[in-house]
Amino acid sequence: MSSSLAMKWVLPRLAGAADAGLEIALDVNDRPADFRAGVIDAAIRFGVGPYPGLHSTLLKKAEIMPVARPGYCDPGADLEMIAGLPSTTFLKDVAGERDDTDFSWAYYKDQAGLSFETDARHIAFDRADLVLQAAINGMGIGLGRTLLVEGDIARGFLVPVGPSVAMKSAYWLVCGSDFAGTERYASLLGWLKSQMK
């Protein structure tokens, strides 16, 4: 699973997984899991899915929204006005901009019907959780996506500064067909779905 998902969503829930009787060992890796080696039973992937050659179950559809530290920008201002201010910096996930997941400012602006420049004043990162941490630190406006951002919003570390938009990408539980028929798979799937409501 990706490092961002592990850090922002899975780690806070690991104790609950153990309480539910699940034995979970994390392989945090931003590359897709290789099930042929027989070391990994299942993985959570973020993308368009389903994945050919793998048993793929949709866990949760995703949305993205721009977020910032409270006080970074005027809460009454619209995003296009905020974008026009010389003090506004945009935080980008360069991996998301090139990996076909639609996790980019270009996709966000297109889907939200907005038009503003994000390239002139930006800071680039290679992970979504780093973008969110930079936003929490007051470095600019970042894109947050489903499962990665809700905890920081609930704790008051971040506030939405624009509308959310649906993504084509989603979260998928993937595994080989042999593991998909096991009780361990059914337990894992049930627990994940209960946590992703």
Buried (B, 14 or more C-beta within 10 A) or exposed (E): BBBBBBBBBBEEBEEEBEEBEBEBEEEEBBEEBEBEEEEBBBBBBBBBBBBEEBBBBEBBEBBBBBBBBEEBBEEEEEBEEBBEEEEBBBBBBBBBBEBEBBBBBEBBBEBBEBEBEBEEBBBEBEBBBBBBBBBBEEBBBBBBBBBBBBBBBEEEBBBBBBBBBEBBBBBBBBBBEEBBEEEEBEBBBEBBBEBBE
